Amino acid sequence: MTSHQVSPGGPLKGRVQVPGDKSISHRVLILAALAHGESRITGLSNGQDVLCTLAIIEALGAQVAYDGEVLVINGGTLVSPPETLDVGNSGTGMRLLAGLLAGLGIEATLDGDASIRSRPMDRIIDPLTAMGAVMASADGQGHAPLTISASTLAGIEYVMPVASAQVKSAVLLAGLNAQGPTTVREPSISRAHTEELMAACGLEVNVEGLSVTVQPGQPQAFTHQVAGDPSQAAFWAVAAATVDGSAVVIENVYQGPARTGFVEVLKRMGADLTHDPVSGDLTVCSGPLVATTVTAAEVPGLVDEVPVLAIAAACATGTTVFEGLAELRVKESDRLATVEAMLVTLGAQVEVAGDQMAVTGGRLTGGLIETHRDHRIAMAGAIAGLVASGSTRISDWDAVATSYPNFGQDLAMLQSADV
C-alpha cells in the first residue's frame, strides 16, 4: 500500500491517450473465449481488472498469445478450471463471468478481494437461478466466493428493478447457452456494449426501446480495436476544465450510447469542450463553471464519473445536485459515502440525503483523502489536489492500477508538456 501527494501547480497541456475502455475490454475477452477460431484485439485496457479476466479465460481453456501489440485469442471450447477463478477487484468481471459460466455445463468458483466479497451478487444470482443455473455463495447470503455448477438453462423474460449494464450483460451471456430466447427489460437505458458486441459477432440480438432479446448461439471470431475509456477521460476533462490555463486533447474516446453523459454535464456547466465525432478526440480548455442538476435518469450513463464530476461541482459557482445515486453504495467502496468524505476533507460544502448529493462550489483546501482502495476516488482526489490551495495526500495510491496503471505518469506528462 502506498500514498501519493499532489500539490497545486501550473496548467495541464498536451495530448493524452487513456487506456482502452474497461467495460468493452471485459466483454471482448469473454466473447472471444466463446468464439470458435482466432479473434484479434488491439487497444485492450491494461488495468488489473481486465488482466484478471484475461487470466480467467485462459484458465477456462482459451488460448491466449500476442502478435506484436495484437492480442490473439483462440476460443470455442471452455472447460472446468483446476483452481478458483480470481476476479481481483472487478465487479464487472464477477458478474459477467457468472453469466458466462452459468450456461457452459462446467463447474467453477469465482472469488475476489475483500471488496468483492462484500459486494451484493444476489442481483445476478436471482435471474440466473430463474433460468435454471445452479449457484451457491459461500456464506449463503449472496456474496463471493460464488460456485457455479453444471446445469441446463431456459431463456426467460427478466424485468430489471434497477438499470444495470452488469446485470443485463450477465443474463444475456447466460442466454447464449439457454433453450429459447432471453429478454431483459430495463427501467432506463444503461451501457449497451454487450448487445452491440454480440451483434458484431454474428449473434442474433434484437433491441426495442429498453428491451433486449438474444437468441442462443455461439459468437463468430472477430477483430476489434478497443476505443479509449470515457470513464478515464473524464478525469482529464475535469482537470483541464478546472485548472487555469489548461488545454488538453484526450485521444480516441469511445462515443457510444450511455457512456458520454459526463460530457453533456460538463457542457451544461459551461466547460469549453468539444468531442470530435470522427476521431473521438475530446478537447477541453479551462474556464469558469456553473452549477447544474444531474438527474437520476442520467446516472446510469455516468455512474463511474460521479467522483470526478463532484470535484467539478466543488469548483463551480452555485450548488450542483446529483440525484439517484443509490448504485454508488455498492461499488468498490460505498462510493457515495467515500465521495462525501473526500469532499469534506477538501473543505467543500456537501450534503448527502438518501441517494441525493448536493455540492456547493467554493475553495478547496487539500488534506488526507482515504480512498478505501477505490481507484476512482484515488484519481478524483489527485484532480482535486491540482486546484486545492494546499497539498493533498491520497491513501492507497496503488489502487489506480485497477483501471489506469499509468495515471501518475500521464499526469506528470501533462503538467510538464511544452506546447
C-alpha positions as CSV (number, residue, x, y, z in Angstrom):
1,M,0.0,0.0,0.0
2,T,1.3,3.4,-0.9
3,S,0.3,7.1,-0.5
4,H,0.7,9.8,-3.0
5,Q,1.0,13.6,-2.6
6,V,-0.4,16.1,-5.2
7,S,0.3,19.8,-4.9
8,P,-1.3,22.7,-6.9
9,G,0.7,23.7,-9.9
10,G,0.6,25.1,-13.4
11,P,-1.7,24.3,-16.2
12,L,-2.1,20.9,-17.9
13,K,-1.1,21.0,-21.6
14,G,-0.8,18.4,-24.4
15,R,-2.3,15.2,-25.7
16,V,-3.0,12.0,-23.7
17,Q,-4.3,8.6,-24.6
18,V,-6.3,6.9,-21.9
19,P,-6.4,3.0,-21.5
20,G,-8.8,1.1,-23.7
21,D,-12.4,1.1,-22.4
22,K,-12.5,-1.2,-19.4
23,S,-16.2,-2.3,-19.9
24,I,-15.6,-3.2,-23.5
25,S,-12.3,-4.9,-22.7
26,H,-14.0,-7.4,-20.3
27,R,-16.7,-8.2,-22.9
28,V,-14.5,-8.7,-25.9
29,L,-12.4,-11.1,-23.9
30,I,-15.4,-13.1,-22.9
31,L,-16.9,-13.2,-26.4
32,A,-13.5,-14.1,-27.9
33,A,-13.3,-17.0,-25.4
34,L,-16.7,-18.3,-26.6
35,A,-16.0,-17.9,-30.3
36,H,-14.5,-20.7,-32.4
37,G,-11.4,-19.6,-34.3
38,E,-9.0,-16.7,-33.9
39,S,-10.1,-13.3,-32.6
40,R,-7.7,-10.4,-32.7
41,I,-7.9,-7.5,-30.3
42,T,-6.0,-4.2,-30.0
43,G,-6.2,-1.4,-27.5
44,L,-7.2,-3.6,-24.6
45,S,-7.2,-2.0,-21.2
46,N,-4.1,-2.7,-19.2
47,G,-5.8,-2.3,-15.8
48,Q,-5.7,-5.1,-13.2
49,D,-9.4,-5.7,-13.5
50,V,-9.1,-6.7,-17.2
51,L,-5.9,-8.6,-16.7
52,C,-7.8,-10.8,-14.2
53,T,-10.5,-11.5,-16.8
54,L,-7.8,-12.3,-19.3
55,A,-6.2,-14.8,-16.9
56,I,-9.6,-16.3,-16.2
57,I,-10.5,-17.1,-19.8
58,E,-7.1,-18.6,-20.2
59,A,-7.7,-20.8,-17.2
60,L,-11.0,-21.8,-18.8
61,G,-9.2,-23.1,-21.8
62,A,-8.9,-20.2,-24.3
63,Q,-5.5,-20.0,-26.0
64,V,-4.0,-16.5,-25.5
65,A,-1.0,-15.1,-27.3
66,Y,0.4,-11.7,-28.5
67,D,1.3,-10.9,-32.1
68,G,3.2,-7.6,-31.5
69,E,0.6,-5.3,-29.9
70,V,-2.3,-7.5,-31.1
71,L,-3.9,-9.9,-28.5
72,V,-4.8,-13.2,-30.3
73,I,-7.4,-15.4,-28.7
74,N,-8.5,-18.9,-29.9
75,G,-11.6,-19.9,-28.1
76,G,-14.7,-22.0,-28.6
77,T,-14.3,-24.9,-26.1
78,L,-14.1,-24.0,-22.5
79,V,-13.6,-26.4,-19.6
80,S,-13.8,-26.6,-15.8
81,P,-10.8,-24.8,-14.4
82,P,-8.4,-26.5,-12.0
83,E,-8.5,-23.7,-9.4
84,T,-10.7,-20.9,-8.1
85,L,-11.0,-18.0,-10.6
86,D,-9.8,-14.7,-9.1
87,V,-11.5,-11.6,-10.4
88,G,-9.4,-9.3,-8.1
89,N,-11.3,-6.1,-7.5
90,S,-13.6,-6.4,-10.6
91,G,-17.4,-6.3,-10.0
92,T,-17.8,-6.3,-13.8
93,G,-15.7,-9.4,-14.1
94,M,-17.5,-11.2,-11.3
95,R,-21.0,-10.5,-12.7
96,L,-20.2,-11.1,-16.4
97,L,-18.2,-14.2,-15.8
98,A,-21.0,-15.6,-13.7
99,G,-23.3,-15.2,-16.6
100,L,-20.8,-16.8,-18.9
101,L,-20.2,-19.8,-16.6
102,A,-23.9,-20.4,-15.8
103,G,-24.7,-22.0,-19.1
104,L,-21.4,-23.7,-20.0
105,G,-22.1,-27.0,-18.4
106,I,-19.0,-26.9,-16.3
107,E,-18.2,-26.2,-12.6
108,A,-16.2,-23.2,-11.4
109,T,-15.8,-20.9,-8.4
110,L,-15.4,-17.1,-8.7
111,D,-13.8,-15.2,-6.0
112,G,-12.1,-11.8,-5.5
113,D,-10.6,-9.4,-2.9
114,A,-12.2,-8.2,0.3
115,S,-14.2,-5.6,-1.6
116,I,-15.6,-8.1,-4.0
117,R,-16.6,-10.4,-1.1
118,S,-18.6,-7.5,0.4
119,R,-20.5,-6.6,-2.7
120,P,-24.0,-8.0,-3.4
121,M,-24.3,-10.7,-6.0
122,D,-27.9,-11.6,-5.5
123,R,-28.8,-9.2,-8.3
124,I,-27.3,-11.8,-10.7
125,I,-28.0,-14.9,-8.7
126,D,-31.7,-14.2,-8.8
127,P,-32.2,-14.0,-12.6
128,L,-29.6,-16.7,-13.3
129,T,-31.2,-19.2,-10.9
130,A,-34.6,-18.3,-12.5
131,M,-33.0,-19.5,-15.8
132,G,-32.0,-22.8,-14.1
133,A,-28.5,-22.1,-13.1
134,V,-27.1,-23.9,-10.0
135,M,-25.2,-21.3,-7.9
136,A,-24.1,-21.2,-4.3
137,S,-22.5,-18.4,-2.4
138,A,-20.0,-19.4,0.3
139,D,-21.9,-17.5,3.1
140,G,-25.4,-18.3,1.8
141,Q,-26.0,-14.5,1.7
142,G,-25.2,-13.9,-1.9
143,H,-21.6,-12.9,-1.5
144,A,-18.4,-14.3,-3.2
145,P,-16.9,-16.9,-3.4
146,L,-19.6,-18.0,-5.8
147,T,-19.7,-21.6,-7.1
148,I,-21.5,-22.4,-10.3
149,S,-22.3,-26.0,-11.2
150,A,-23.3,-27.6,-14.5
151,S,-27.0,-27.0,-15.3
152,T,-29.4,-26.6,-18.2
153,L,-30.7,-23.1,-18.7
154,A,-34.0,-21.9,-20.2
155,G,-34.5,-18.4,-21.6
156,I,-36.6,-16.0,-19.6
157,E,-38.0,-12.5,-19.7
158,Y,-36.4,-10.6,-16.9
159,V,-37.7,-7.2,-15.8
160,M,-34.8,-5.4,-14.0
161,P,-35.8,-3.5,-10.9
162,V,-32.7,-1.2,-11.4
163,A,-30.9,-0.4,-14.6
164,S,-27.5,-2.1,-14.5
165,A,-25.4,-3.0,-17.5
166,Q,-23.5,-5.6,-15.5
167,V,-26.7,-7.5,-14.6
168,K,-28.2,-7.1,-18.0
169,S,-24.9,-8.5,-19.5
170,A,-24.8,-11.5,-17.1
171,V,-28.3,-12.5,-18.2
172,L,-27.7,-12.0,-21.9
173,L,-24.4,-14.0,-21.7
174,A,-26.2,-16.8,-20.0
175,G,-28.9,-16.6,-22.7
176,L,-26.4,-17.7,-25.3
177,N,-26.4,-21.2,-23.8
178,A,-30.1,-21.3,-22.9
179,Q,-33.0,-23.0,-24.6
180,G,-35.1,-20.4,-26.3
181,P,-34.8,-16.6,-26.3
182,T,-33.7,-14.5,-23.3
183,T,-35.2,-11.0,-22.9
184,V,-34.1,-8.3,-20.5
185,R,-36.2,-5.2,-19.9
186,E,-34.6,-2.1,-18.1
187,P,-36.3,0.8,-16.3
188,S,-33.9,3.2,-18.0
189,I,-31.0,3.0,-20.5
190,S,-27.7,1.5,-19.4
191,R,-24.4,0.8,-21.3
192,A,-25.1,-1.2,-24.5
193,H,-21.7,-2.7,-25.0
194,T,-22.8,-6.3,-24.6
195,E,-25.6,-6.2,-27.2
196,E,-23.5,-4.1,-29.6
197,L,-20.6,-6.6,-29.4
198,M,-22.9,-9.6,-29.7
199,A,-24.4,-8.3,-32.9
200,A,-21.0,-7.6,-34.2
201,C,-20.0,-11.2,-33.5
202,G,-22.9,-12.5,-35.6
203,L,-25.3,-13.3,-32.8
204,E,-29.0,-12.7,-33.1
205,V,-29.8,-9.7,-30.9
206,N,-32.9,-7.5,-31.1
207,V,-33.1,-4.2,-29.3
208,E,-36.5,-2.4,-29.0
209,G,-36.5,0.6,-26.7
210,L,-35.5,-0.6,-23.2
211,S,-35.8,-4.3,-24.1
212,V,-33.0,-6.5,-25.4
213,T,-33.6,-10.1,-26.7
214,V,-30.8,-12.5,-27.5
215,Q,-31.2,-15.9,-29.2
216,P,-28.9,-18.8,-28.2
217,G,-25.8,-19.2,-30.3
218,Q,-22.1,-19.1,-30.5
219,P,-20.2,-15.9,-31.5
220,Q,-18.0,-15.8,-34.6
221,A,-14.4,-15.0,-34.3
222,F,-13.8,-11.2,-34.7
223,T,-11.3,-8.3,-34.9
224,H,-11.8,-5.4,-32.5
225,Q,-10.0,-2.2,-31.7
226,V,-11.0,-1.0,-28.2
227,A,-11.5,2.7,-28.0
228,G,-10.4,4.9,-25.2
229,D,-12.3,4.6,-21.9
230,P,-14.6,7.6,-21.3
231,S,-14.5,7.0,-17.5
232,Q,-10.8,7.6,-17.6
233,A,-11.1,10.5,-20.0
234,A,-13.4,12.2,-17.5
235,F,-10.5,12.8,-15.1
236,W,-8.5,14.7,-17.6
237,A,-11.6,16.6,-18.8
238,V,-12.4,17.9,-15.3
239,A,-8.7,18.7,-14.7
240,A,-8.4,20.7,-17.9
241,A,-11.7,22.4,-17.2
242,T,-10.8,23.5,-13.7
243,V,-7.0,24.2,-13.7
244,D,-6.4,27.7,-15.0
245,G,-4.7,27.9,-18.4
246,S,-5.1,24.2,-19.2
247,A,-5.7,22.8,-22.7
248,V,-5.8,19.1,-23.1
249,V,-6.7,16.7,-26.0
250,I,-7.8,13.2,-24.9
251,E,-7.4,10.9,-28.0
252,N,-9.9,8.4,-29.4
253,V,-12.5,8.4,-26.6
254,Y,-15.4,6.0,-27.1
255,Q,-18.6,7.8,-28.1
256,G,-21.3,5.1,-27.9
257,P,-24.7,5.4,-26.1
258,A,-24.9,5.8,-22.3
259,R,-21.1,6.4,-21.9
260,T,-20.5,10.1,-22.6
261,G,-23.0,11.5,-20.1
262,F,-20.2,13.3,-18.3
263,V,-19.5,15.3,-21.5
264,E,-23.1,16.6,-21.5
265,V,-22.9,17.5,-17.8
266,L,-19.7,19.4,-18.3
267,K,-21.1,21.3,-21.2
268,R,-24.1,22.3,-19.1
269,M,-21.7,23.6,-16.5
270,G,-20.1,25.8,-19.2
271,A,-17.0,23.8,-19.9
272,D,-15.0,24.7,-23.1
273,L,-15.3,21.2,-24.6
274,T,-15.6,19.6,-28.0
275,H,-15.8,15.9,-28.9
276,D,-14.8,15.2,-32.5
277,P,-17.4,12.7,-34.0
278,V,-14.8,11.2,-36.4
279,S,-11.6,10.8,-34.4
280,G,-13.2,10.6,-31.0
281,D,-10.7,13.2,-29.7
282,L,-12.0,15.2,-26.7
283,T,-10.6,18.7,-26.4
284,V,-11.0,20.6,-23.2
285,C,-9.8,24.0,-22.1
286,S,-10.1,25.8,-18.7
287,G,-12.9,28.2,-17.9
288,P,-15.5,29.2,-15.3
289,L,-18.1,26.5,-14.4
290,V,-21.6,26.9,-13.1
291,A,-23.8,24.5,-11.1
292,T,-26.2,22.1,-12.7
293,T,-28.5,19.2,-11.8
294,V,-27.6,15.6,-12.7
295,T,-30.9,13.7,-12.8
296,A,-31.4,10.1,-11.8
297,A,-32.1,9.2,-15.4
298,E,-28.6,10.4,-16.4
299,V,-26.8,8.5,-13.7
300,P,-26.6,5.1,-15.4
301,G,-24.6,6.8,-18.2
302,L,-22.1,8.5,-15.9
303,V,-22.2,6.4,-12.7
304,D,-18.4,5.9,-12.7
305,E,-17.7,9.6,-13.3
306,V,-19.6,10.9,-10.3
307,P,-16.5,11.2,-8.1
308,V,-14.7,13.4,-10.5
309,L,-17.8,15.3,-11.5
310,A,-18.2,16.1,-7.8
311,I,-14.8,17.8,-8.0
312,A,-16.0,19.8,-10.9
313,A,-19.1,20.8,-8.9
314,A,-16.9,21.8,-6.0
315,C,-15.1,24.3,-8.4
316,A,-18.3,25.7,-9.9
317,T,-20.4,28.6,-8.9
318,G,-23.6,27.6,-7.2
319,T,-24.9,24.2,-5.9
320,T,-24.8,21.1,-8.1
321,V,-27.3,18.4,-7.3
322,F,-26.8,14.7,-8.1
323,E,-29.9,12.6,-7.9
324,G,-30.4,8.8,-7.9
325,L,-27.0,7.8,-6.6
326,A,-28.1,4.6,-4.8
327,E,-25.9,2.5,-7.2
328,L,-22.8,4.1,-5.8
329,R,-23.5,2.4,-2.4
330,V,-22.4,-1.0,-4.0
331,K,-19.3,0.0,-5.9
332,E,-15.7,-0.8,-4.9
333,S,-16.4,1.1,-1.7
334,D,-19.6,2.7,-0.5
335,R,-18.7,5.3,-3.1
336,L,-21.3,7.8,-2.2
337,A,-20.1,7.9,1.4
338,T,-16.5,8.0,0.2
339,V,-17.1,10.9,-2.2
340,E,-18.8,12.8,0.6
341,A,-15.8,12.1,2.9
342,M,-13.4,13.2,0.2
343,L,-15.2,16.5,-0.3
344,V,-15.4,17.2,3.4
345,T,-11.7,16.6,3.7
346,L,-11.0,19.0,0.9
347,G,-13.1,21.7,2.6
348,A,-16.0,21.6,0.2
349,Q,-19.6,22.1,1.2
350,V,-21.5,18.9,0.6
351,E,-24.8,17.4,1.8
352,V,-26.0,13.8,1.3
353,A,-29.6,12.9,1.9
354,G,-30.7,9.4,0.9
355,D,-29.5,8.8,-2.7
356,Q,-29.1,12.6,-3.4
357,M,-25.9,14.7,-3.1
358,A,-25.6,18.4,-3.2
359,V,-22.2,20.1,-3.7
360,T,-21.7,23.8,-3.4
361,G,-18.7,25.3,-5.1
362,G,-16.0,27.1,-3.1
363,R,-12.4,27.0,-2.2
364,L,-10.7,23.5,-1.8
365,T,-8.1,23.4,0.8
366,G,-6.4,19.9,0.4
367,G,-5.9,17.3,3.1
368,L,-5.6,13.5,3.5
369,I,-8.1,11.5,1.3
370,E,-8.9,8.0,2.5
371,T,-9.7,6.1,-0.7
372,H,-10.7,2.7,0.8
373,R,-8.7,1.2,-2.1
374,D,-11.2,2.7,-4.6
375,H,-9.3,3.6,-7.8
376,R,-11.8,6.3,-8.9
377,I,-11.6,8.0,-5.5
378,A,-7.8,8.0,-5.7
379,M,-7.8,9.6,-9.2
380,A,-10.5,12.1,-8.4
381,G,-8.5,13.1,-5.3
382,A,-5.5,13.7,-7.5
383,I,-7.5,16.0,-9.8
384,A,-8.8,17.9,-6.7
385,G,-5.2,18.3,-5.5
386,L,-4.4,20.3,-8.6
387,V,-6.9,23.0,-7.7
388,A,-6.7,22.9,-3.9
389,S,-4.9,25.7,-2.0
390,G,-2.7,23.3,-0.1
391,S,-1.2,19.8,-0.7
392,T,-3.4,16.7,-0.9
393,R,-2.3,13.3,0.2
394,I,-4.1,10.2,-1.2
395,S,-4.1,6.9,0.6
396,D,-3.7,3.5,-1.2
397,W,-2.5,5.2,-4.3
398,D,-1.6,1.8,-5.9
399,A,-5.3,1.2,-6.3
400,V,-5.2,3.2,-9.5
401,A,-3.6,0.2,-11.2
402,T,-7.1,-1.4,-11.1
403,S,-8.1,0.6,-14.2
404,Y,-5.3,3.1,-15.1
405,P,-1.8,1.9,-14.2
406,N,-0.1,4.9,-15.9
407,F,-2.3,7.6,-14.4
408,G,0.5,9.2,-12.4
409,Q,2.9,9.2,-15.4
410,D,0.3,10.8,-17.6
411,L,-0.5,13.5,-15.0
412,A,3.2,14.3,-14.8
413,M,3.5,14.4,-18.6
414,L,0.5,16.8,-18.9
415,Q,2.0,19.0,-16.2
416,S,5.4,19.2,-17.9
417,A,4.3,19.4,-21.6
418,D,6.0,22.2,-23.5
419,V,3.4,23.2,-26.2
